[in-house]
Amino acid sequence: MPEHAEHPGPPHESGVAHVRICATDAATAHRVADVIASRYPRTRPPSVSTTADGLVEFVLYTDTLDVD
C-alpha cells in the first residue's frame, strides 16, 4: 500500500483540514508545520512552493479527528 494511502484526503472529508502556511523563509514554515504534525500525527507532508511575492508556501492536509 502506498505511504499516502493512510493519510487524509481532500478537505471535503469529515475532520480533514486544508492548511496553508506562508513565511519569509522555509525554516519558519517548517517549524509551524512541525507543530501541527506533532498535534495531528496523520498530517500529510506539505507541498512546498514560492509565491509570486517571494514567500515560502507550505500546503498540507491534516486529519483532526485521529489524534493520539
C-alpha positions as CSV (number, residue, x, y, z in Angstrom):
1,M,0.0,0.0,0.0
2,P,1.4,3.4,-0.9
3,E,2.5,5.6,2.1
4,H,-0.1,8.3,1.3
5,A,-3.0,5.9,1.3
6,E,-3.3,6.1,5.1
7,H,-3.2,9.9,5.2
8,P,-6.3,12.1,5.0
9,G,-7.7,13.2,1.7
10,P,-9.2,16.4,0.4
11,P,-10.7,18.8,2.8
12,H,-14.3,17.8,1.9
13,E,-13.8,14.7,4.1
14,S,-15.1,15.0,7.6
15,G,-12.4,16.1,10.1
16,V,-9.8,17.0,7.4
17,A,-8.3,20.5,7.4
18,H,-6.5,22.1,4.5
19,V,-3.7,24.3,5.9
20,R,-1.7,26.9,4.1
21,I,1.4,28.3,5.7
22,C,3.2,31.3,4.3
23,A,6.5,32.6,5.7
24,T,9.5,34.6,4.6
25,D,11.8,31.5,5.0
26,A,11.5,27.7,4.8
27,A,12.7,27.2,8.4
28,T,9.8,29.2,9.8
29,A,7.3,27.4,7.7
30,H,8.8,24.0,8.8
31,R,8.5,24.9,12.4
32,V,4.8,25.7,12.1
33,A,4.2,22.5,10.0
34,D,6.1,20.5,12.7
35,V,3.8,21.9,15.4
36,I,0.7,20.9,13.5
37,A,2.1,17.4,12.8
38,S,3.1,16.9,16.4
39,R,-0.5,17.5,17.4
40,Y,-2.1,15.7,14.5
41,P,0.1,12.7,13.5
42,R,-1.8,11.9,10.3
43,T,-0.7,15.2,8.7
44,R,0.4,14.8,5.1
45,P,3.8,16.1,4.2
46,P,3.5,19.6,2.8
47,S,3.8,20.6,-0.8
48,V,6.3,23.5,-0.9
49,S,6.4,26.4,-3.4
50,T,7.3,30.0,-3.6
51,T,4.6,32.7,-4.0
52,A,4.9,35.5,-6.6
53,D,5.9,37.9,-3.8
54,G,8.7,35.6,-2.7
55,L,7.1,33.9,0.4
56,V,7.7,30.2,1.1
57,E,4.3,28.5,1.0
58,F,3.5,25.1,2.5
59,V,0.2,23.5,1.8
60,L,-0.9,20.4,3.8
61,Y,-3.8,18.4,4.8
62,T,-4.3,17.1,8.4
63,D,-6.9,14.8,9.9
64,T,-8.1,16.5,13.1
65,L,-10.2,13.5,14.3
66,D,-7.4,11.0,14.6
67,V,-5.5,12.4,17.5
68,D,-3.2,10.4,19.8
